[in-house]
Amino acid sequence: MKSVVVFPERCVGCMQCMFECAVSHSQNKDFKAIFEEPMPKPRIHVFPASSENYAFPSRCRHCEPAPCMEACPTSAMKREKGIVFVDVNRCINCGMCAMVCPFGVIRFHFDWRRAEKITVSYKCDGCIVGVSEGKRPACVEACKTGALKYGDVNELIKEEERRVASTYSPLFQTKETVPENYRVWIELGEKWRSR
């Protein structure tokens, strides 16, 4: 199954994934989104980790079974092609989904697709529309350091195991083990945090 896999050691906290997620879920689907009402919100969140040098992009894991789906009294949480998403027109803002989410990734915001002006639950929908058209999720497209990758989970894990092995074993050190611009992003992140 294809999914977004997070490699937190590569995240520099630039929050481009959050910005691109919000824009891709807006009405305009471009930078004019900052003028929309309600303002689009991201479905992925970047948190600073305990170390000064790293951040952690947190997003829905689309659990199986999904506690949010089981707790929702109106069946607003649905699953399609392995992706758990919110039917904003069924959500009653009760908060049950957020209370049972083990990863704390469900937020509540106004949604332009909802006629009534009430907040509804927001969570990663796996960019299900774009992925069905052959695109990668917006957060992955925006990530320049390789902290977010999209593909078969087992293949991505094997690829990362080979990368780590090549870092520590001279037998495997035949190619670059990190993205070319990774060190630049780390330096920029350190400068930004020291402000």
C-alpha positions as CSV (number, residue, x, y, z in Angstrom):
1,M,0.0,0.0,0.0
2,K,1.3,3.5,-0.9
3,S,1.5,6.0,1.9
4,V,3.4,9.1,3.1
5,V,6.3,8.0,5.3
6,V,8.0,10.5,7.6
7,F,11.8,10.6,8.1
8,P,12.0,13.1,11.0
9,E,15.8,13.2,11.0
10,R,15.6,15.0,7.7
11,C,13.0,17.6,8.7
12,V,14.4,21.1,9.2
13,G,11.1,22.7,10.3
14,C,10.6,24.9,7.2
15,M,6.9,24.3,7.3
16,Q,6.6,24.3,3.5
17,C,4.5,21.0,3.8
18,M,2.0,22.9,5.9
19,F,1.7,25.8,3.5
20,E,1.4,23.6,0.4
21,C,-1.2,21.4,2.2
22,A,-3.3,24.4,3.0
23,V,-3.1,25.8,-0.5
24,S,-3.9,22.5,-2.2
25,H,-7.1,22.2,-0.1
26,S,-8.2,25.8,-0.7
27,Q,-10.8,27.0,-3.2
28,N,-8.3,28.6,-5.6
29,K,-5.6,26.0,-5.3
30,D,-2.9,28.8,-5.6
31,F,-1.3,31.6,-3.6
32,K,-4.5,33.6,-3.7
33,A,-5.7,31.2,-1.0
34,I,-4.3,33.6,1.7
35,F,-7.2,36.0,0.9
36,E,-9.9,33.3,1.1
37,E,-12.6,33.3,3.7
38,P,-12.3,31.1,5.7
39,M,-8.5,31.0,5.4
40,P,-7.4,27.4,4.4
41,K,-5.7,25.4,7.1
42,P,-3.1,22.7,6.8
43,R,-3.8,19.1,7.6
44,I,-0.2,18.3,8.5
45,H,1.6,20.0,11.4
46,V,5.3,20.5,12.1
47,F,6.4,20.4,15.7
48,P,9.9,21.2,17.0
49,A,11.4,18.1,18.4
50,S,13.3,18.0,21.7
51,S,16.6,18.6,19.8
52,E,17.2,22.1,18.5
53,N,18.2,20.7,15.1
54,Y,15.1,18.8,14.2
55,A,11.4,19.1,13.8
56,F,8.7,16.4,13.4
57,P,6.0,16.6,10.7
58,S,2.9,15.0,12.2
59,R,0.1,13.7,10.0
60,C,-2.8,11.2,10.1
61,R,-1.6,7.6,9.9
62,H,-4.9,6.3,8.6
63,C,-5.0,3.7,11.2
64,E,-6.6,0.3,10.7
65,P,-8.8,0.1,12.6
66,A,-9.2,3.8,12.9
67,P,-10.3,4.9,16.4
68,C,-11.7,8.2,14.9
69,M,-14.0,6.2,12.7
70,E,-15.2,4.0,15.5
71,A,-15.9,7.0,17.8
72,C,-17.7,9.2,15.3
73,P,-21.5,9.2,16.1
74,T,-22.5,10.5,12.7
75,S,-20.2,8.4,10.5
76,A,-18.5,11.6,9.3
77,M,-15.2,9.7,9.3
78,K,-15.0,7.5,6.2
79,R,-12.4,5.2,4.6
80,E,-11.7,5.0,0.8
81,K,-8.7,3.2,-0.7
82,G,-7.1,2.9,2.7
83,I,-7.4,6.7,3.4
84,V,-9.5,7.9,6.4
85,F,-11.2,11.3,5.6
86,V,-13.9,13.6,6.9
87,D,-17.2,14.1,5.3
88,V,-17.5,17.8,6.4
89,N,-21.3,17.8,5.8
90,R,-21.8,15.1,8.4
91,C,-19.5,16.4,11.1
92,I,-21.3,17.9,14.1
93,N,-18.1,19.2,15.8
94,C,-18.5,16.9,18.8
95,G,-14.8,16.3,19.2
96,M,-15.0,12.5,19.7
97,C,-12.6,11.8,16.9
98,A,-9.9,14.2,18.3
99,M,-10.3,12.7,21.8
100,V,-9.5,9.2,20.6
101,C,-6.8,10.0,18.0
102,P,-3.6,8.4,19.4
103,F,-1.5,10.9,17.4
104,G,-3.3,14.1,18.1
105,V,-3.6,15.2,14.5
106,I,-7.3,16.1,14.3
107,R,-8.0,19.9,14.5
108,F,-11.3,21.9,14.1
109,H,-11.6,24.7,11.6
110,F,-14.2,26.3,9.3
111,D,-14.4,24.7,5.9
112,W,-15.4,26.4,2.7
113,R,-17.2,23.2,1.6
114,R,-19.6,23.4,4.5
115,A,-22.7,25.6,4.0
116,E,-23.3,26.3,7.7
117,K,-20.7,28.4,9.5
118,I,-19.6,25.8,12.1
119,T,-16.1,24.3,12.7
120,V,-15.6,20.8,11.5
121,S,-12.8,18.3,12.0
122,Y,-9.8,18.6,9.8
123,K,-7.3,15.8,9.2
124,C,-5.1,14.6,6.4
125,D,-7.1,13.1,3.6
126,G,-4.0,11.8,1.8
127,C,-4.7,14.2,-1.0
128,I,-7.0,11.5,-2.3
129,V,-8.2,13.5,-5.3
130,G,-4.7,14.4,-6.5
131,V,-3.3,10.9,-5.9
132,S,-6.2,9.3,-7.9
133,E,-5.1,11.6,-10.8
134,G,-1.5,10.2,-10.5
135,K,0.0,13.1,-8.4
136,R,1.9,12.9,-5.2
137,P,0.4,14.3,-2.0
138,A,1.0,18.1,-1.6
139,C,3.2,17.8,1.5
140,V,5.5,15.4,-0.3
141,E,5.8,17.7,-3.4
142,A,6.7,20.6,-1.1
143,C,9.3,18.8,1.0
144,K,12.8,19.6,-0.3
145,T,14.8,17.6,2.2
146,G,13.2,14.2,1.7
147,A,11.6,14.1,5.2
148,L,8.3,13.2,3.6
149,K,8.2,10.5,0.9
150,Y,5.3,8.8,-0.9
151,G,5.4,5.3,-2.1
152,D,5.1,1.7,-1.0
153,V,5.8,1.7,2.7
154,N,8.0,-1.5,2.6
155,E,10.0,-0.2,-0.3
156,L,10.6,3.2,1.3
157,I,11.7,1.5,4.5
158,K,14.1,-0.8,2.6
159,E,15.5,2.3,0.8
160,E,16.1,4.1,4.1
161,E,17.8,1.0,5.6
162,R,20.2,0.9,2.6
163,R,20.8,4.6,3.0
164,V,21.6,4.2,6.7
165,A,23.7,1.2,6.1
166,S,25.7,3.0,3.5
167,T,26.3,5.9,6.0
168,Y,28.0,3.5,8.5
169,S,29.5,0.8,6.3
170,P,32.4,1.6,4.0
171,L,31.2,-1.3,1.7
172,F,28.1,0.7,0.8
173,Q,29.6,4.2,0.5
174,T,29.4,4.5,-3.3
175,K,26.8,7.3,-3.6
176,E,25.5,10.4,-1.9
177,T,23.4,9.3,1.1
178,V,21.4,12.4,1.7
179,P,19.8,14.9,-0.6
180,E,22.2,17.4,-2.1
181,N,20.5,20.4,-0.5
182,Y,19.9,18.8,2.9
183,R,22.9,20.4,4.6
184,V,21.9,23.9,3.3
185,W,18.4,23.4,4.8
186,I,19.9,22.4,8.1
187,E,22.1,25.5,8.2
188,L,19.2,27.7,7.3
189,G,17.1,26.1,10.1
190,E,19.9,26.6,12.6
191,K,20.1,30.3,11.6
192,W,16.4,30.8,11.8
193,R,16.2,29.1,15.3
194,S,19.0,31.3,16.7
195,R,17.2,34.5,15.9
